Amino acid sequence: MLRRQSFGAALAFCLVLAGCDSDPLQKVQVRGTVTFDGGPCPGAGRVTFSPIEVAAGLPVRPATGSFNADGVYAAMSFRPDDGLVPGKYLVGVACFDPSKLSGSPSDAEYHNASYVSEDFKPKVLVVEAGSGVMEFNLDVTKR
């Protein structure tokens, strides 16, 4: 009798674990490369994903993706490389010259230290549920 209960408990536990693999938010992995005027990045930076609208019944969740001088990033909503909730996003890029920033930089310092041109306009990205891994590359106008 004890064996049967143990087996039943183990089976129930496995079923619960199997159910945890599905993503109720239907996140889609988004990866890509950031370049500046078609060339390498001048330094490390961040890609930002600001939700404009999300699929019905899903939460509004902004995301980010960090990159180094190689420009490679992966979008993160909750944990590294977990992707974006389906919806429409405004995509921006931040990349700064650290030598122009103090310990507690002001908005003006960030503005002056930015490698991103004021002419660069954020891009729109539409993420559809079930679309698999998406590649979204960005070429930024350098200041």
N, C-alpha and C positions, 0 to 999 in steps of 0.2 A: 504494500500500500504506500509506504514512504517513497519507494522508487517511482511509482506512478505519479505521485504529487511532485516530486523533484523534476521528473521529465516534463510534466505539464507546466511547471513554473519556468523551466529553462526554455520551453517552446514559446511561451507567452513573452518572455524577455527578448528572444530572438525576433519575434514579430514586431515588437515595439521598436527595436533597433532598426529593423528593415524599414519601418515607416519613417524613421528620422532622416533617412537619406533623401527623401523627396523634399523639394524646396517650395513651401507654400507661397513664397514671394516671387517664384518663377524667374529669379535673377539670371541675367545673361552675362557671361564673361566678356569684357571689352578690353582689348589690348591694342597697343600701337606704339608709334615712334613719333617724337616731337623733333622737328628740325627748325633751324633758324635761317631764313633765306636760302633754303635748300641744303644747308650745311649742318655741321655739328652744333650741338647746344653749347653755349658759352659757360654753362655750369649746371648744377642741380636745380630742380624746380618741381612744380606741382601742376597737374592738370585738375581742373575742378569741373564737376558735373552738377549743375543747378537745375532741379526739376522745374519744367514749365507746366507739364501735366503728366499724370501717371495713369496706367490702365485702371479701369473700373474695379473697385474693391481692394486695391493695393495701396499701401502707405506711401506718402511722399517722403523720399529719402535721398538727400544729397550724397555725393560720393567724391572721392579724390583718387589720384594716382600719382605717386612720386616717381621722378626720373633723375638719373645722374647725367653726366656729360654725354653718355651714349644715347640719351633721349628715350629709352625704352620704359614704358609704364604699363601697369595693369590696374584697372579700376577696382576700387574697394568701397563697398557700402558699409559693411559691418566688420569684415576681416579681410586680410590680404587676398587679392585676386578673386573675390567672390562675385564681382560684377555689379550690374545695375538692375534695379527693378524696372520692368517694362514701362516705357513712357517716352516723353520728349524732354530733352535736356539742352540747356545752354552750356556750351563747353568753353572754358577759359584756360589760360596758361599764365602761371606766375614763375618768374625766374629772375633772381636778383644778384647783383655784384656784392658779395659779402664785405668787400673792403670799403664800401660806401655806407655801411650800416653800423650804427652805434649799438651799445648794449641794450638800449630801449628805444628802438627807432620810432620816429614820428611818421605820420602819413606822408609828409613831404620827403623824408629820407627814403621811404619805400618807393615813392614815385621817382625820385632821382636815381635810385639804384637799380630800377627795373631794366632788364634787357629787352623787354617786350615793347615794341613801338606803340605809341598812342593810336596809330592807324589800324592796328590789329583789331578786328572785330570778332567777338566770340562766335563760334560755330554752333549749329543746331544738329543734334544727333537724335535719331528716332530708334529706339530699342524695342523690338517686337519679341514677345514671349516665344520661346522655342526656336529662336533663330541661330542657336549654336554660338560658338565663339565668334565675336565680331572684331574686325580689325578697323581701327579708326586712327589714322595718321593725321598729324597736324603740322603744317608749315607756318611758322610764326615770322612776322615781319620784325626784324631786329632794329632796335633803337640805335 
